[in-house]
Amino acid sequence: MIYNVYLIRHAKTQSNFEGRYTGVTDEPLHEAGSKMLAEKIKTGYYPEVGQVYVSPTKRCRQTAEMIYPNLSLKVVPGFAEYNFGDFEGSNYQELKDNLSYRKWVESGGKERAPGGEDILSYKKRCYQAFEEVLEEIRQQKIRNTALIIHGGTIMAILEKYVPSDNGFYSWQVKNCEGYKLAVIEELWKNVKVIKHYRHLNYNLVSFDN
């Protein structure tokens, strides 16, 4: 059996418009972000699904409620965004002269953000949450599922499970947009690999090697 899983990034918040680091800060959608999402919904961009899983943050729950108003939401704590620690709420212009920030940027984000989260620990909890959700999907035979989550969470999942040379940052996705994953049950059970995916704006991509 093939399960279609849609990874969708939440709509924009005030911090998104201002280019600020917002991980654990529980910020709601900005009015303009909600309007942008409403316009995208009108185009039929989002697929019909049988189940919706969300990060616990307001921005993800509000996005999910707009896209899928008639479906209940299952909150998954492990899908929460990365904790940027001392960098939370600030943008590049405000941090560019901060030595700790410059060191963090130069490491490609591999260094722990001061007062924040270790990137490997962050990725591991994203992996665990994703695998638990897929197991539930498989047990319940849900053919189409949406995950309304964060950009970083999507990047972590795709870097881990899609067999590609693409690195973490190459999987960046815009707010309100996302990816479709075609999860082949037997392949997933054996090796936890996803060979078929596409950006929701483009055609299916397959890795057959």
Residue pairs with C-beta under 8 A, 6 or more apart in sequence:
1 141
1 143
1 185
2 143
2 182
2 183
2 184
2 185
3 134
3 137
3 138
3 142
3 143
3 144
3 145
3 182
3 183
3 185
4 47
4 143
4 144
4 145
4 180
4 181
4 182
4 183
5 134
5 137
5 145
5 146
5 147
5 180
5 181
5 183
6 46
6 47
6 49
6 144
6 145
6 146
6 147
6 178
6 179
6 180
6 181
6 200
7 147
7 149
7 154
7 157
7 158
7 173
7 178
7 179
7 181
8 46
8 63
8 67
8 146
8 147
8 148
8 149
8 176
8 177
8 178
8 200
9 149
9 150
9 151
9 154
9 173
9 174
9 175
9 176
9 177
9 178
10 29
10 55
10 57
10 59
10 60
10 62
10 63
10 148
10 149
10 150
10 175
10 176
11 29
11 33
11 34
11 36
11 37
11 59
11 62
11 63
11 66
11 175
11 176
12 29
12 30
12 32
12 33
12 36
12 175
12 176
13 22
13 27
13 28
13 29
13 30
13 33
13 59
14 27
14 30
15 21
15 22
15 25
15 27
15 89
16 22
16 30
16 33
16 175
17 30
17 32
17 33
18 91
19 91
19 92
20 89
20 90
20 91
21 84
21 87
21 88
21 89
21 90
21 91
22 81
22 84
22 88
22 89
23 80
23 81
23 82
23 83
23 84
23 88
23 116
23 117
23 152
24 80
24 81
24 83
24 84
24 88
25 88
25 89
26 57
26 58
26 59
27 57
27 58
27 59
28 58
28 59
28 62
29 37
29 58
29 59
29 62
29 63
33 175
34 62
34 66
36 175
36 176
37 63
37 66
37 67
37 176
38 66
40 46
40 176
41 66
41 67
45 176
45 200
46 67
46 68
46 146
47 144
47 146
47 180
48 144
49 68
49 71
49 144
49 145
49 146
50 71
50 142
50 143
50 144
50 145
51 71
51 74
51 137
51 140
51 142
51 144
51 145
51 146
52 64
52 68
52 71
52 72
52 73
52 74
52 145
52 146
52 147
52 148
53 73
53 74
53 75
53 76
53 79
53 133
53 145
53 146
53 147
53 148
53 149
54 60
54 61
54 64
54 73
54 74
54 75
54 76
54 79
54 147
54 148
54 149
55 61
55 75
55 76
55 79
55 80
55 81
55 148
55 149
55 150
55 153
56 75
56 76
56 77
56 79
56 80
57 80
57 81
57 150
60 79
60 148
60 149
60 150
61 73
61 75
61 148
63 148
63 176
64 73
64 146
64 148
65 73
67 146
67 148
68 146
73 148
76 129
76 132
76 133
77 129
78 125
78 126
78 128
78 129
78 130
78 132
79 126
79 129
79 147
79 149
79 150
79 153
80 150
80 153
81 150
81 151
81 152
81 153
82 116
82 117
82 119
82 122
82 150
82 152
83 113
83 116
83 117
83 122
84 113
84 116
84 117
85 112
85 113
85 114
85 115
85 116
85 117
86 100
86 113
86 114
86 115
86 116
87 95
87 101
87 104
87 113
87 114
87 116
88 116
95 101
96 102
100 114
103 111
104 111
104 113
104 114
108 169
109 119
109 168
110 119
112 118
112 119
122 152
122 156
123 156
123 159
123 160
126 153
126 156
126 157
126 160
127 156
127 157
127 160
130 147
130 157
130 161
131 192
133 145
133 147
134 183
134 188
136 142
137 145
137 183
138 185
138 188
151 172
151 173
151 175
154 171
154 173
154 178
154 179
155 168
155 169
155 171
155 172
155 173
156 168
158 166
158 171
158 179
158 197
159 166
159 167
159 168
159 171
161 181
161 192
161 193
161 194
162 181
162 193
162 194
162 195
162 197
162 207
163 193
163 195
163 207
163 209
164 207
173 179
173 199
177 199
177 200
177 201
178 199
178 200
179 197
179 198
179 199
179 200
180 197
180 198
180 199
180 200
180 204
181 194
181 196
181 197
182 194
182 196
182 197
182 204
183 194
184 195
184 196
187 193
187 195
188 194
195 206
195 207
195 208
196 204
196 205
196 206
196 207
197 204
197 205
198 204
198 205
